[in-house]
């Protein structure tokens, strides 16, 4: 039964992966995605989404934690993990309100323990990295008329990751992720003037093709304990990861044209055309630290702090309205009785968490922060380590004060984790 489910799961994920380029371009409808390379996407799994996205102090034998590659040394099972995301929310500005919804591919990961004896693990992953999806307009008053500016942006960057982690000395593991980022960002800007003034409308399009490598290193200290009269098993983990700043290659095409009075698509004259313009996208470094404490197969608590140097961001030499961001995550999980095969729900892992981010976007000279809280469940598939992971998250960003935009979302992340002892030799008596 499990193998049939695995085959179905692989078929679904292959289909999702083949359609990845298309779906990755529709991950957000946030007006704030106009800034930088768009809205950054979470790089973890449904399990982590249900625990407030904690990662640095988390390591498990049958789950992949790609946010700290040192955790790969804990893998004891071959793991295939994939997920999809559904989001429904509202955008509010003053008395205006619009409803939005979205569904997309979230992640696909494959991990294998290279050596159980030496505690080495290898992981591959594919997921969205950033997404643009804005459609905003504004007006500007001139002495004799009012002009309307329309701005539309689509696209995003995707991430393919290869990572390796190993225990370097007793209780200390280290790892590295090497990621290839790739994708397109497309913007369309129109300046529209009322036709009664007999002036030309202007249209500028910009298409950027971006690719390049990014490197992340991670380290974890992990220690097992036996406490109490019953010698119950506990574990403490402290970890940190550092993502180097990256210089991605960019190739852009610009097209500026005038349009006849009253038209928004018909070209009258081309005033500028630039093709194959080369430049770089400079991404910032980021640092995350955290710790976790757990009672084996019973409960876990963990917390992270992270900072990203977004003020270093440049696109073809130009800055954007970005600032350094600082945030934290807190999460935990609880299993009533992991060995109770008579009551299924006693073996379910119940999760909860919260997060806060000071925000990297500056909009109308105001800082755009965000916060959220989540609940999740890990539902075992039979008596194996495989599980169905479900996470629900409330997420809010921005404010309606000062005529700014507030975003509120409810997100569901559905993940399937298949864990088994593949590629391992067995000894028989």
C-alpha positions as a Markdown table, in Angstrom:
| # | Residue | x | y | z |
|---|---|---|---|---|
| 1 | Unk | 0.0 | 0.0 | 0.0 |
| 2 | Unk | 2.8 | 2.4 | 0.9 |
| 3 | Unk | 4.6 | 1.7 | -2.3 |
| 4 | Unk | 1.5 | 2.4 | -4.4 |
| 5 | Unk | 1.1 | 5.7 | -2.5 |
| 6 | Unk | 4.8 | 6.5 | -3.2 |
| 7 | Unk | 4.4 | 5.9 | -6.9 |
| 8 | Unk | 1.4 | 8.2 | -7.0 |
| 9 | Unk | 3.2 | 10.8 | -5.0 |
| 10 | Unk | 6.2 | 10.7 | -7.4 |
| 11 | Unk | 3.8 | 11.1 | -10.4 |
| 12 | Unk | 2.2 | 14.1 | -8.8 |
| 13 | Unk | 5.6 | 15.7 | -7.9 |
| 14 | Unk | 7.0 | 15.1 | -11.4 |
| 15 | Unk | 4.0 | 16.8 | -12.9 |
| 16 | Unk | 4.4 | 19.7 | -10.4 |
| 17 | Unk | 8.1 | 20.0 | -11.2 |
| 18 | Unk | 7.5 | 20.0 | -15.0 |
| 19 | Unk | 5.1 | 22.9 | -14.5 |
| 20 | Unk | 7.4 | 24.6 | -12.0 |
| 21 | Unk | 8.4 | 27.5 | -14.3 |
| 22 | Unk | 4.8 | 28.4 | -14.8 |
| 23 | Unk | 3.6 | 28.1 | -11.2 |
| 24 | Unk | 6.6 | 29.8 | -9.8 |
| 25 | Unk | 5.5 | 33.0 | -11.5 |
| 26 | Unk | 2.1 | 33.1 | -9.6 |
| 27 | Unk | 3.2 | 32.7 | -6.0 |
| 28 | Unk | 2.2 | 36.2 | -4.9 |
| 29 | Unk | -0.1 | 39.1 | -5.6 |
| 30 | Unk | 1.5 | 41.4 | -3.1 |
| 31 | Unk | 2.0 | 45.1 | -4.1 |
| 32 | Unk | 5.2 | 45.0 | -2.0 |
| 33 | Unk | 6.7 | 42.5 | -4.4 |
| 34 | Unk | 7.5 | 45.5 | -6.7 |
| 35 | Unk | 10.6 | 46.0 | -4.5 |
| 36 | Unk | 13.9 | 44.1 | -5.2 |
| 37 | Unk | 13.6 | 40.6 | -6.7 |
| 38 | Unk | 10.1 | 40.2 | -5.3 |
| 39 | Unk | 8.6 | 38.6 | -2.3 |
| 40 | Unk | 11.0 | 36.1 | -0.7 |
| 41 | Unk | 9.6 | 32.5 | -0.3 |
| 42 | Unk | 10.0 | 30.2 | 2.6 |
| 43 | Unk | 12.7 | 27.6 | 1.9 |
| 44 | Unk | 11.5 | 24.9 | 4.4 |
| 45 | Unk | 8.9 | 22.1 | 4.6 |
| 46 | Unk | 5.3 | 21.8 | 5.7 |
| 47 | Unk | 6.6 | 20.4 | 9.0 |
| 48 | Unk | 8.6 | 23.6 | 9.7 |
| 49 | Unk | 5.7 | 25.8 | 8.5 |
| 50 | Unk | 3.6 | 24.3 | 11.3 |
| 51 | Unk | 6.2 | 25.1 | 13.9 |
| 52 | Unk | 6.7 | 28.8 | 13.1 |
| 53 | Unk | 9.4 | 28.1 | 10.6 |
| 54 | Unk | 12.0 | 27.2 | 13.2 |
| 55 | Unk | 15.1 | 25.4 | 11.8 |
| 56 | Unk | 18.5 | 26.1 | 13.4 |
| 57 | Unk | 18.1 | 23.9 | 16.5 |
| 58 | Unk | 16.1 | 21.1 | 14.7 |
| 59 | Unk | 17.5 | 17.8 | 13.4 |
| 60 | Unk | 15.6 | 14.6 | 12.7 |
| 61 | Unk | 16.4 | 11.2 | 11.3 |
| 62 | Unk | 13.4 | 11.1 | 8.8 |
| 63 | Unk | 12.9 | 14.8 | 8.0 |
| 64 | Unk | 14.9 | 17.2 | 5.8 |
| 65 | Unk | 15.9 | 20.6 | 7.2 |
| 66 | Unk | 17.3 | 22.5 | 4.3 |
| 67 | Unk | 17.7 | 25.7 | 6.3 |
| 68 | Unk | 20.7 | 24.3 | 8.1 |
| 69 | Unk | 22.8 | 21.8 | 6.1 |
| 70 | Unk | 24.5 | 20.5 | 9.2 |
| 71 | Unk | 21.2 | 18.8 | 10.0 |
| 72 | Unk | 21.8 | 16.4 | 7.1 |
| 73 | Unk | 24.1 | 14.4 | 9.3 |
| 74 | Unk | 21.1 | 13.3 | 11.4 |
| 75 | Unk | 19.4 | 11.5 | 8.4 |
| 76 | Unk | 19.0 | 7.7 | 9.0 |
| 77 | Unk | 16.3 | 7.2 | 6.3 |
| 78 | Unk | 16.0 | 8.0 | 2.6 |
| 79 | Unk | 13.5 | 10.8 | 2.5 |
| 80 | Unk | 11.3 | 12.1 | -0.4 |
| 81 | Unk | 9.4 | 15.2 | 0.7 |
| 82 | Unk | 7.2 | 17.5 | -1.4 |
| 83 | Unk | 4.5 | 20.1 | -0.8 |
| 84 | Unk | 1.9 | 22.4 | -2.3 |
| 85 | Unk | 0.6 | 25.7 | -1.0 |
| 86 | Unk | -2.8 | 27.3 | -1.0 |
| 87 | Unk | -3.3 | 30.9 | 0.1 |
| 88 | Unk | -6.4 | 33.1 | 0.6 |
| 89 | Unk | -6.3 | 36.6 | 1.8 |
| 90 | Unk | -7.2 | 40.3 | 1.6 |
| 91 | Unk | -5.5 | 43.5 | 0.6 |
| 92 | Unk | -6.7 | 46.6 | 2.5 |
| 93 | Unk | -6.0 | 50.3 | 1.9 |
| 94 | Unk | -8.2 | 52.8 | 3.5 |
| 95 | Unk | -11.8 | 51.8 | 2.8 |
| 96 | Unk | -10.7 | 49.7 | -0.2 |
| 97 | Unk | -10.5 | 45.9 | 0.1 |
| 98 | Unk | -9.8 | 43.2 | -2.4 |
| 99 | Unk | -9.8 | 39.4 | -2.0 |
| 100 | Unk | -7.1 | 37.2 | -3.4 |
| 101 | Unk | -6.3 | 33.5 | -3.6 |
| 102 | Unk | -3.5 | 31.5 | -4.9 |
| 103 | Unk | -2.2 | 27.9 | -5.1 |
| 104 | Unk | 1.2 | 26.7 | -6.1 |
| 105 | Unk | 4.0 | 24.2 | -5.9 |
| 106 | Unk | 5.9 | 24.7 | -2.7 |
| 107 | Unk | 9.0 | 22.4 | -2.5 |
| 108 | Unk | 10.5 | 19.1 | -3.5 |
| 109 | Unk | 13.3 | 17.5 | -1.5 |
| 110 | Unk | 15.2 | 14.3 | -1.7 |
| 111 | Unk | 17.7 | 13.2 | 1.1 |
| 112 | Unk | 19.8 | 10.1 | 1.6 |
| 113 | Unk | 22.1 | 9.0 | 4.4 |
| 114 | Unk | 25.5 | 8.5 | 2.7 |
| 115 | Unk | 27.0 | 6.8 | 5.7 |
| 116 | Unk | 25.2 | 5.9 | 8.9 |
| 117 | Unk | 28.5 | 5.0 | 10.6 |
| 118 | Unk | 30.1 | 8.4 | 9.8 |
| 119 | Unk | 26.8 | 10.3 | 10.0 |
| 120 | Unk | 26.8 | 11.8 | 6.6 |
| 121 | Unk | 23.8 | 13.0 | 4.5 |
| 122 | Unk | 23.2 | 14.3 | 1.0 |
| 123 | Unk | 20.2 | 16.4 | 0.0 |
| 124 | Unk | 18.7 | 17.7 | -3.2 |
| 125 | Unk | 16.0 | 20.3 | -3.4 |
| 126 | Unk | 13.9 | 22.4 | -5.8 |
| 127 | Unk | 11.6 | 25.3 | -4.8 |
| 128 | Unk | 10.6 | 28.9 | -5.4 |
| 129 | Unk | 13.1 | 31.5 | -4.2 |
| 130 | Unk | 11.2 | 34.8 | -4.9 |
| 131 | Unk | 8.1 | 35.9 | -6.7 |
| 132 | Unk | 6.7 | 39.1 | -8.3 |
| 133 | Unk | 3.0 | 39.5 | -8.8 |
| 134 | Unk | 2.0 | 43.1 | -8.4 |
| 135 | Unk | -0.5 | 45.3 | -10.3 |
| 136 | Unk | -0.6 | 48.8 | -8.9 |
| 137 | Unk | -1.6 | 52.2 | -10.2 |
| 138 | Unk | -1.1 | 55.8 | -9.0 |
| 139 | Unk | -2.0 | 59.3 | -10.2 |
| 140 | Unk | 0.0 | 62.4 | -10.5 |
| 141 | Unk | -1.5 | 65.9 | -10.9 |
| 142 | Unk | 0.1 | 68.3 | -13.4 |
| 143 | Unk | -1.0 | 71.9 | -14.2 |
| 144 | Unk | -3.5 | 71.0 | -16.9 |
| 145 | Unk | -4.2 | 67.3 | -16.4 |
| 146 | Unk | -3.9 | 64.2 | -14.2 |
| 147 | Unk | -1.7 | 61.3 | -15.4 |
| 148 | Unk | -2.2 | 57.7 | -14.4 |
| 149 | Unk | 0.8 | 55.3 | -13.9 |
| 150 | Unk | 0.1 | 51.6 | -14.2 |
| 151 | Unk | 2.7 | 49.1 | -13.0 |
| 152 | Unk | 2.5 | 45.3 | -13.5 |
| 153 | Unk | 5.2 | 42.8 | -12.5 |
| 154 | Unk | 5.4 | 39.0 | -12.9 |
| 155 | Unk | 8.0 | 36.3 | -12.6 |
| 156 | Unk | 10.3 | 35.1 | -10.0 |
| 157 | Unk | 13.5 | 33.2 | -9.2 |
| 158 | Unk | 13.7 | 29.4 | -8.5 |
| 159 | Unk | 16.2 | 27.5 | -6.5 |
| 160 | Unk | 17.9 | 24.2 | -7.1 |
| 161 | Unk | 19.9 | 23.0 | -4.2 |
| 162 | Unk | 22.6 | 20.4 | -3.5 |
| 163 | Unk | 23.7 | 20.0 | 0.1 |
| 164 | Unk | 26.0 | 17.8 | 2.2 |
| 165 | Unk | 26.3 | 17.5 | 6.0 |
| 166 | Unk | 28.5 | 15.4 | 8.3 |
| 167 | Unk | 29.5 | 15.0 | 11.9 |
| 168 | Unk | 33.0 | 16.4 | 12.0 |
| 169 | Unk | 33.7 | 15.6 | 15.7 |
| 170 | Unk | 31.6 | 14.1 | 18.4 |
| 171 | Unk | 28.5 | 16.2 | 19.0 |
| 172 | Unk | 29.3 | 18.7 | 16.3 |
| 173 | Unk | 28.1 | 18.6 | 12.7 |
| 174 | Unk | 28.7 | 20.9 | 9.7 |
| 175 | Unk | 27.3 | 21.2 | 6.3 |
| 176 | Unk | 27.1 | 23.2 | 3.1 |
| 177 | Unk | 24.4 | 24.0 | 0.6 |
| 178 | Unk | 25.3 | 25.0 | -3.0 |
| 179 | Unk | 22.3 | 26.5 | -4.7 |
| 180 | Unk | 21.7 | 27.6 | -8.3 |
| 181 | Unk | 19.2 | 30.5 | -8.6 |
| 182 | Unk | 17.5 | 31.1 | -12.0 |
| 183 | Unk | 14.4 | 32.9 | -13.4 |
| 184 | Unk | 12.9 | 35.9 | -15.0 |
| 185 | Unk | 11.5 | 39.2 | -13.7 |
| 186 | Unk | 9.2 | 41.1 | -16.1 |
| 187 | Unk | 7.8 | 44.7 | -15.5 |
| 188 | Unk | 5.5 | 46.7 | -17.6 |
| 189 | Unk | 5.0 | 50.4 | -16.9 |
| 190 | Unk | 2.5 | 52.7 | -18.6 |
| 191 | Unk | 2.1 | 56.5 | -18.3 |
| 192 | Unk | -1.4 | 57.3 | -19.4 |
| 193 | Unk | -2.6 | 60.9 | -20.2 |
| 194 | Unk | -6.2 | 61.8 | -20.8 |
| 195 | Unk | -6.9 | 61.8 | -24.6 |
| 196 | Unk | -8.5 | 65.3 | -24.5 |
| 197 | Unk | -5.0 | 66.7 | -24.1 |
| 198 | Unk | -3.7 | 65.2 | -27.4 |
| 199 | Unk | -0.6 | 63.8 | -25.8 |
| 200 | Unk | 1.1 | 60.5 | -26.3 |
| 201 | Unk | 1.0 | 57.7 | -23.8 |
| 202 | Unk | 4.3 | 56.1 | -22.8 |
| 203 | Unk | 5.0 | 52.4 | -22.2 |
| 204 | Unk | 8.3 | 50.9 | -20.8 |
| 205 | Unk | 8.9 | 47.2 | -20.5 |
| 206 | Unk | 11.8 | 45.6 | -18.7 |
| 207 | Unk | 12.6 | 41.9 | -18.9 |
| 208 | Unk | 15.5 | 40.5 | -16.7 |
| 209 | Unk | 16.9 | 37.0 | -17.0 |
| 210 | Unk | 18.8 | 36.1 | -13.9 |
| 211 | Unk | 21.0 | 33.2 | -12.8 |
| 212 | Unk | 23.9 | 32.4 | -10.5 |
| 213 | Unk | 25.1 | 30.4 | -7.5 |
| 214 | Unk | 24.6 | 31.0 | -3.8 |
| 215 | Unk | 26.4 | 29.2 | -0.9 |
| 216 | Unk | 25.3 | 28.5 | 2.6 |
| 217 | Unk | 27.2 | 27.0 | 5.5 |
| 218 | Unk | 25.8 | 25.6 | 8.7 |
| 219 | Unk | 26.9 | 24.1 | 12.0 |
| 220 | Unk | 25.1 | 22.4 | 14.8 |
| 221 | Unk | 26.1 | 21.2 | 18.3 |
| 222 | Unk | 23.9 | 18.3 | 19.4 |
| 223 | Unk | 23.9 | 16.4 | 22.7 |
| 224 | Unk | 21.8 | 13.5 | 23.9 |
| 225 | Unk | 20.9 | 13.1 | 27.6 |
| 226 | Unk | 19.2 | 10.5 | 29.8 |
| 227 | Unk | 17.4 | 12.2 | 32.7 |
| 228 | Unk | 15.3 | 11.0 | 35.6 |
| 229 | Unk | 14.9 | 7.7 | 37.3 |
| 230 | Unk | 13.5 | 6.2 | 34.1 |
| 231 | Unk | 16.5 | 7.4 | 32.0 |
| 232 | Unk | 14.2 | 9.2 | 29.6 |
| 233 | Unk | 15.9 | 10.4 | 26.4 |
| 234 | Unk | 16.4 | 14.1 | 25.8 |
| 235 | Unk | 18.3 | 16.1 | 23.2 |
| 236 | Unk | 19.7 | 19.6 | 22.9 |
| 237 | Unk | 20.7 | 21.2 | 19.7 |
| 238 | Unk | 22.2 | 24.7 | 19.0 |
| 239 | Unk | 22.8 | 25.7 | 15.5 |
| 240 | Unk | 23.7 | 28.6 | 13.1 |
| 241 | Unk | 23.8 | 29.0 | 9.4 |
| 242 | Unk | 25.3 | 31.7 | 7.2 |
| 243 | Unk | 24.4 | 32.5 | 3.6 |
| 244 | Unk | 27.0 | 34.3 | 1.7 |
| 245 | Unk | 26.1 | 37.3 | -0.4 |
| 246 | Unk | 25.8 | 36.4 | -4.1 |
| 247 | Unk | 26.4 | 38.2 | -7.3 |
| 248 | Unk | 24.0 | 36.8 | -9.9 |
| 249 | Unk | 24.3 | 37.3 | -13.6 |
| 250 | Unk | 21.7 | 39.4 | -15.3 |
| 251 | Unk | 20.7 | 40.0 | -18.9 |
| 252 | Unk | 18.0 | 42.6 | -19.5 |
| 253 | Unk | 16.0 | 43.9 | -22.4 |
| 254 | Unk | 14.4 | 47.3 | -22.2 |
| 255 | Unk | 11.8 | 48.7 | -24.6 |
| 256 | Unk | 10.4 | 52.2 | -24.4 |
| 257 | Unk | 7.7 | 53.4 | -26.9 |
| 258 | Unk | 5.0 | 56.0 | -27.3 |
| 259 | Unk | 1.4 | 55.1 | -28.0 |
| 260 | Unk | -1.3 | 57.0 | -29.9 |
| 261 | Unk | -3.7 | 59.1 | -27.8 |
| 262 | Unk | -6.3 | 56.9 | -26.3 |
| 263 | Unk | -4.4 | 53.6 | -26.8 |
| 264 | Unk | -2.6 | 51.4 | -24.3 |
| 265 | Unk | -1.1 | 48.8 | -26.5 |
| 266 | Unk | -0.6 | 50.1 | -30.1 |
| 267 | Unk | 2.9 | 51.4 | -30.8 |
| 268 | Unk | 3.5 | 54.7 | -32.5 |
| 269 | Unk | 7.2 | 55.2 | -32.1 |
| 270 | Unk | 10.0 | 53.3 | -30.4 |
| 271 | Unk | 12.1 | 55.8 | -28.4 |
| 272 | Unk | 14.5 | 53.3 | -26.9 |
| 273 | Unk | 15.4 | 49.6 | -27.3 |
| 274 | Unk | 18.2 | 47.9 | -25.4 |
| 275 | Unk | 18.9 | 44.2 | -25.9 |
| 276 | Unk | 21.4 | 41.9 | -24.2 |
| 277 | Unk | 22.3 | 44.5 | -21.5 |
| 278 | Unk | 24.5 | 42.7 | -19.0 |
| 279 | Unk | 24.7 | 43.4 | -15.3 |
| 280 | Unk | 24.6 | 41.8 | -11.9 |
| 281 | Unk | 22.1 | 41.3 | -9.1 |
| 282 | Unk | 23.8 | 41.6 | -5.7 |
| 283 | Unk | 22.1 | 39.6 | -3.0 |
| 284 | Unk | 22.8 | 40.2 | 0.7 |
| 285 | Unk | 24.3 | 37.8 | 3.3 |
| 286 | Unk | 22.1 | 36.4 | 6.0 |
| 287 | Unk | 22.8 | 34.9 | 9.4 |
| 288 | Unk | 20.5 | 32.7 | 11.5 |
| 289 | Unk | 21.1 | 31.2 | 15.0 |
| 290 | Unk | 18.8 | 29.1 | 17.2 |
| 291 | Unk | 18.4 | 26.3 | 19.7 |
| 292 | Unk | 16.1 | 23.4 | 20.4 |
| 293 | Unk | 15.3 | 21.1 | 23.3 |
| 294 | Unk | 13.3 | 17.9 | 22.9 |
| 295 | Unk | 12.2 | 14.8 | 24.7 |
| 296 | Unk | 12.6 | 12.0 | 22.1 |
| 297 | Unk | 9.4 | 11.0 | 20.3 |
| 298 | Unk | 7.3 | 13.2 | 22.7 |
| 299 | Unk | 7.8 | 17.0 | 22.4 |
| 300 | Unk | 10.1 | 19.7 | 21.0 |
| 301 | Unk | 10.6 | 23.4 | 21.6 |
| 302 | Unk | 12.8 | 25.6 | 19.5 |
| 303 | Unk | 13.6 | 29.3 | 18.7 |
| 304 | Unk | 15.6 | 31.1 | 16.0 |
| 305 | Unk | 16.8 | 34.7 | 15.4 |
| 306 | Unk | 17.8 | 35.8 | 11.9 |
| 307 | Unk | 19.2 | 38.9 | 10.2 |
| 308 | Unk | 19.7 | 39.8 | 6.5 |
| 309 | Unk | 21.8 | 42.6 | 5.1 |
| 310 | Unk | 19.2 | 43.8 | 2.5 |
| 311 | Unk | 20.8 | 47.3 | 2.3 |
| 312 | Unk | 23.6 | 45.7 | 0.3 |
| 313 | Unk | 21.1 | 44.7 | -2.5 |
| 314 | Unk | 21.8 | 46.1 | -6.0 |
| 315 | Unk | 20.2 | 45.5 | -9.4 |
| 316 | Unk | 22.4 | 46.5 | -12.3 |
| 317 | Unk | 24.2 | 49.0 | -10.0 |
| 318 | Unk | 21.0 | 50.5 | -8.6 |
| 319 | Unk | 19.8 | 50.5 | -5.0 |
| 320 | Unk | 16.2 | 49.9 | -4.0 |
| 321 | Unk | 14.0 | 50.9 | -1.0 |
| 322 | Unk | 15.3 | 48.0 | 1.1 |
| 323 | Unk | 16.7 | 47.9 | 4.6 |
| 324 | Unk | 18.3 | 45.3 | 6.9 |
| 325 | Unk | 15.8 | 42.9 | 8.4 |
| 326 | Unk | 15.7 | 41.2 | 11.8 |
| 327 | Unk | 13.2 | 38.6 | 12.9 |
| 328 | Unk | 12.6 | 35.7 | 15.2 |
| 329 | Unk | 10.7 | 32.3 | 15.1 |
| 330 | Unk | 9.4 | 30.2 | 18.0 |
| 331 | Unk | 7.8 | 26.8 | 17.7 |
| 332 | Unk | 7.2 | 23.4 | 19.2 |
| 333 | Unk | 5.5 | 20.1 | 18.8 |
| 334 | Unk | 3.8 | 17.4 | 20.9 |
| 335 | Unk | 3.1 | 13.7 | 20.4 |
| 336 | Unk | 0.9 | 12.2 | 23.1 |
| 337 | Unk | 2.2 | 8.6 | 22.7 |
| 338 | Unk | 4.3 | 7.6 | 19.7 |
| 339 | Unk | 4.0 | 3.9 | 20.3 |
| 340 | Unk | 0.2 | 3.7 | 20.8 |
| 341 | Unk | -1.0 | 1.8 | 17.8 |
| 342 | Unk | -4.5 | 1.4 | 19.2 |
| 343 | Unk | -5.3 | 5.1 | 19.1 |
| 344 | Unk | -4.1 | 6.7 | 15.9 |
| 345 | Unk | -4.4 | 10.3 | 17.2 |
| 346 | Unk | -2.0 | 9.6 | 20.0 |
| 347 | Unk | 0.7 | 9.1 | 17.4 |
| 348 | Unk | -0.1 | 12.3 | 15.6 |
| 349 | Unk | 2.5 | 15.1 | 16.1 |
| 350 | Unk | 0.7 | 18.4 | 16.9 |
| 351 | Unk | 2.6 | 21.5 | 16.1 |
| 352 | Unk | 2.4 | 25.3 | 16.7 |
| 353 | Unk | 4.6 | 28.3 | 16.3 |
| 354 | Unk | 4.8 | 32.1 | 15.7 |
| 355 | Unk | 7.1 | 34.4 | 13.8 |
| 356 | Unk | 7.9 | 38.1 | 13.5 |
| 357 | Unk | 10.0 | 39.9 | 10.9 |
| 358 | Unk | 10.9 | 43.6 | 11.1 |
| 359 | Unk | 10.7 | 43.6 | 7.3 |
| 360 | Unk | 13.1 | 44.6 | 4.5 |
| 361 | Unk | 10.7 | 46.8 | 2.5 |
| 362 | Unk | 10.4 | 50.5 | 2.9 |
| 363 | Unk | 7.2 | 51.9 | 1.4 |
| 364 | Unk | 6.3 | 55.6 | 1.5 |
| 365 | Unk | 9.2 | 56.0 | 4.0 |
| 366 | Unk | 7.6 | 53.5 | 6.4 |
| 367 | Unk | 8.9 | 50.1 | 7.5 |
| 368 | Unk | 6.7 | 47.2 | 6.4 |
| 369 | Unk | 6.9 | 44.5 | 9.1 |
| 370 | Unk | 5.1 | 41.2 | 9.3 |
| 371 | Unk | 4.0 | 38.5 | 11.8 |
| 372 | Unk | 2.2 | 35.2 | 11.8 |
| 373 | Unk | 1.2 | 32.2 | 13.8 |
| 374 | Unk | 0.7 | 28.6 | 12.7 |
| 375 | Unk | -0.7 | 25.2 | 13.7 |
| 376 | Unk | 0.2 | 21.9 | 12.1 |
| 377 | Unk | -0.1 | 18.2 | 12.3 |
| 378 | Unk | 2.2 | 15.3 | 11.3 |
| 379 | Unk | -0.1 | 12.3 | 10.5 |
| 380 | Unk | 1.7 | 8.9 | 10.4 |
| 381 | Unk | 1.2 | 6.7 | 7.3 |
| 382 | Unk | 0.9 | 3.2 | 8.8 |
| 383 | Unk | 3.6 | 2.1 | 11.1 |
| 384 | Unk | 6.4 | 3.6 | 9.0 |
| 385 | Unk | 8.3 | 6.9 | 9.5 |
| 386 | Unk | 6.4 | 8.4 | 6.5 |
| 387 | Unk | 3.8 | 11.0 | 7.2 |
| 388 | Unk | 1.3 | 13.5 | 5.9 |
| 389 | Unk | 2.2 | 17.0 | 7.1 |
| 390 | Unk | -0.5 | 19.7 | 7.2 |
| 391 | Unk | 0.2 | 23.3 | 8.3 |
| 392 | Unk | -2.2 | 26.3 | 8.6 |
| 393 | Unk | -0.8 | 29.8 | 9.0 |
| 394 | Unk | -2.2 | 33.2 | 9.6 |
| 395 | Unk | 0.1 | 35.9 | 8.2 |
| 396 | Unk | -0.2 | 39.7 | 8.3 |
| 397 | Unk | 2.1 | 42.3 | 6.7 |
| 398 | Unk | 2.0 | 46.0 | 6.6 |
| 399 | Unk | -0.6 | 48.4 | 8.0 |
| 400 | Unk | -3.5 | 50.6 | 6.8 |
| 401 | Unk | -2.1 | 53.6 | 8.7 |
| 402 | Unk | -0.9 | 56.5 | 6.6 |
| 403 | Unk | -2.8 | 55.1 | 3.6 |
| 404 | Unk | -0.5 | 52.1 | 3.4 |
| 405 | Unk | -1.5 | 48.6 | 2.4 |
| 406 | Unk | -2.2 | 45.8 | 4.8 |
| 407 | Unk | -2.0 | 42.2 | 3.7 |
| 408 | Unk | -3.7 | 39.3 | 5.6 |
| 409 | Unk | -3.5 | 35.7 | 4.5 |
| 410 | Unk | -4.5 | 32.3 | 5.6 |
| 411 | Unk | -2.2 | 29.7 | 4.1 |
| 412 | Unk | -2.3 | 25.9 | 4.0 |
| 413 | Unk | 0.8 | 23.9 | 3.2 |
| 414 | Unk | 0.2 | 20.2 | 2.5 |
| 415 | Unk | 3.3 | 18.0 | 2.4 |
| 416 | Unk | 3.9 | 14.3 | 1.9 |
| 417 | Unk | 7.0 | 12.8 | 3.5 |
| 418 | Unk | 8.1 | 9.2 | 2.5 |
| 419 | Unk | 10.9 | 7.8 | 4.6 |
| 420 | Unk | 12.4 | 4.4 | 4.3 |
| 421 | Unk | 15.7 | 2.5 | 4.6 |
| 422 | Unk | 16.8 | 2.5 | 1.0 |
| 423 | Unk | 20.3 | 2.0 | -0.3 |
| 424 | Unk | 21.4 | 0.4 | 2.9 |
| 425 | Unk | 23.0 | -3.0 | 3.4 |
| 426 | Unk | 21.5 | -5.5 | 5.8 |
| 427 | Unk | 23.3 | -8.2 | 7.6 |
| 428 | Unk | 21.7 | -11.6 | 8.2 |
| 429 | Unk | 22.6 | -14.3 | 10.6 |
